[in-house]
Amino acid sequence: MKTTNSYLTDHLKDKAVIFNPSEGEIFAIGNSSVTLKVTGDITNGQLGVYEIALGPGTVGAQLHYHRYTSETFIVTKGTLTIQLADRITEAKEGAVVYIPAFTPHGFSNTSDDEVKVMLVFNPGQGREGFFKGMHEILSSATPDPDDFLKLYNKYDSFPADPSLLLPEVSQ
């Protein structure tokens, strides 16, 4: 008589999560915002997807790199200015920019219109903690650059020039 080995059986479950436009936890900073979409809690730290809205003239991040994560920008509205090591490029609506680990990069909105980007981190490594910490630090009357550097480093971000670490926030 043949016995059933439970390790040979797939156990299917619907664990899909859908975020409609404007859904997710939102953190406003100046004239910009971060909306948490797919977080580490959902993906067991494997992936993070966040919607970034940058107001006109806003620097999202100064030149930095990651050691363990890759970052993908999907421009959904406007034109995102991306600095890649020693060159600057314009990523127009519909563009996809993949940035592997150890690639210096920064991004900003140099236009007069809002820019929206879906930002994907792989692995996610709980990146939403970075955005929550950034919101707290930058909402302070006098943001502490040392705290911001600690936050950066905790979430696998390393500035190319620590003296230029704090992003420029338009009011």
C-alpha positions as CSV (number, residue, x, y, z in Angstrom):
1,M,0.0,0.0,0.0
2,K,1.4,3.4,-1.0
3,T,1.4,6.2,1.6
4,T,1.0,9.9,0.8
5,N,4.1,12.0,1.5
6,S,2.8,15.5,2.5
7,Y,6.0,17.1,1.3
8,L,5.1,16.3,-2.2
9,T,1.8,18.3,-2.0
10,D,1.5,22.0,-2.8
11,H,-0.7,23.9,-0.4
12,L,-2.3,26.7,-2.4
13,K,-3.6,29.9,-0.7
14,D,-4.6,33.3,-2.1
15,K,-2.2,35.7,-0.3
16,A,-2.4,38.4,-3.1
17,V,-2.4,42.0,-1.9
18,I,-3.8,44.8,-4.1
19,F,-3.0,48.4,-3.6
20,N,-5.2,50.8,-5.6
21,P,-4.0,54.3,-6.4
22,S,-3.7,56.4,-3.3
23,E,-3.8,53.4,-1.0
24,G,-1.0,52.5,1.4
25,E,0.6,54.3,4.4
26,I,1.6,57.8,3.3
27,F,4.4,59.9,4.7
28,A,4.4,63.6,3.6
29,I,7.7,65.5,3.7
30,G,7.6,69.1,2.5
31,N,5.9,69.0,-0.9
32,S,6.7,65.4,-1.5
33,S,5.5,62.0,-0.2
34,V,6.3,58.3,0.1
35,T,3.5,55.8,0.0
36,L,4.3,52.3,1.3
37,K,2.8,49.7,-1.1
38,V,4.4,46.2,-0.9
39,T,6.4,46.0,2.4
40,G,8.7,43.6,4.1
41,D,5.8,42.3,6.3
42,I,4.1,41.1,3.1
43,T,7.1,39.7,1.3
44,N,9.2,38.4,4.3
45,G,11.8,41.1,3.5
46,Q,12.3,40.0,-0.1
47,L,10.9,43.0,-1.9
48,G,9.8,46.5,-1.2
49,V,7.6,48.7,-3.5
50,Y,7.0,52.3,-2.7
51,E,5.4,55.2,-4.5
52,I,7.5,58.4,-4.4
53,A,5.9,61.8,-5.3
54,L,8.4,64.6,-5.7
55,G,7.3,68.2,-5.8
56,P,9.0,70.6,-8.2
57,G,12.6,71.3,-7.5
58,T,13.0,68.6,-4.9
59,V,16.0,66.4,-4.3
60,G,14.9,62.9,-3.4
61,A,18.3,61.6,-2.5
62,Q,21.9,62.8,-2.8
63,L,24.5,60.5,-4.5
64,H,24.7,57.2,-2.5
65,Y,25.0,53.5,-3.0
66,H,23.7,50.2,-1.5
67,R,25.8,47.2,-0.7
68,Y,23.1,44.5,-0.6
69,T,20.1,45.8,-2.5
70,S,19.3,46.8,-6.0
71,E,16.9,49.6,-6.7
72,T,14.6,50.0,-9.7
73,F,12.8,53.3,-10.6
74,I,9.7,53.1,-12.7
75,V,8.7,56.7,-13.7
76,T,4.8,56.9,-13.8
77,K,4.5,60.7,-14.1
78,G,6.8,63.4,-15.3
79,T,10.6,63.3,-15.8
80,L,12.9,62.1,-13.0
81,T,16.5,63.4,-13.0
82,I,18.9,60.6,-12.0
83,Q,22.6,61.0,-11.2
84,L,24.6,57.9,-11.9
85,A,28.1,58.2,-10.6
86,D,29.6,60.8,-13.0
87,R,26.6,61.3,-15.3
88,I,23.1,62.8,-15.1
89,T,20.2,61.4,-17.1
90,E,16.6,62.2,-17.5
91,A,14.1,59.3,-17.1
92,K,10.8,60.2,-18.8
93,E,7.4,58.9,-17.9
94,G,7.4,55.1,-18.7
95,A,11.1,54.8,-18.2
96,V,12.6,52.0,-16.0
97,V,16.0,52.5,-14.5
98,Y,17.7,49.5,-12.8
99,I,20.5,50.3,-10.3
100,P,22.4,47.3,-9.0
101,A,24.3,47.3,-5.7
102,F,27.5,49.4,-5.5
103,T,26.3,51.8,-8.2
104,P,26.4,55.4,-7.0
105,H,23.1,57.2,-7.7
106,G,20.9,60.0,-6.6
107,F,17.6,61.4,-7.9
108,S,15.6,64.6,-8.0
109,N,12.8,66.5,-9.7
110,T,14.4,69.4,-11.5
111,S,11.1,70.2,-13.4
112,D,8.3,72.6,-12.5
113,D,5.8,69.7,-12.3
114,E,5.3,66.8,-9.8
115,V,7.1,63.6,-10.6
116,K,5.9,60.2,-9.5
117,V,8.0,57.0,-9.3
118,M,7.4,53.5,-8.2
119,L,10.6,52.5,-6.4
120,V,11.4,48.8,-6.0
121,F,14.0,47.5,-3.6
122,N,15.2,43.9,-4.0
123,P,15.6,42.5,-1.4
124,G,13.4,44.9,0.4
125,Q,15.1,44.4,3.8
126,G,12.3,46.3,5.6
127,R,13.1,49.5,3.7
128,E,9.8,51.0,4.9
129,G,11.7,51.5,8.3
130,F,14.0,53.9,6.4
131,F,11.1,55.9,5.1
132,K,9.4,56.1,8.5
133,G,12.7,57.2,10.1
134,M,13.3,59.7,7.4
135,H,9.9,61.2,7.9
136,E,10.5,61.5,11.6
137,I,14.0,63.1,11.2
138,L,13.1,65.5,8.4
139,S,9.9,66.6,10.2
140,S,12.1,68.0,13.0
141,A,12.6,71.7,13.1
142,T,16.4,71.0,12.9
143,P,17.1,67.7,11.3
144,D,20.2,66.0,12.8
145,P,22.7,64.9,10.1
146,D,24.2,62.3,12.4
147,D,20.9,60.7,13.0
148,F,20.2,60.7,9.3
149,L,23.5,59.1,8.6
150,K,22.8,56.4,11.2
151,L,19.4,55.8,9.5
152,Y,21.0,55.6,6.1
153,N,23.6,53.1,7.2
154,K,21.1,50.9,9.1
155,Y,19.1,50.5,5.8
156,D,22.0,49.8,3.5
157,S,22.6,53.3,2.2
158,F,26.0,54.9,2.1
159,P,26.4,58.5,1.0
160,A,29.1,59.3,-1.6
161,D,29.7,62.5,0.3
162,P,28.4,62.6,3.9
163,S,28.5,66.4,4.0
164,L,25.7,66.4,1.4
165,L,23.6,63.8,3.0
166,L,20.4,65.6,4.0
167,P,18.0,65.9,1.0
168,E,16.8,69.3,0.0
169,V,13.1,69.6,0.9
170,S,11.0,72.1,-0.9
171,Q,8.4,73.8,1.4
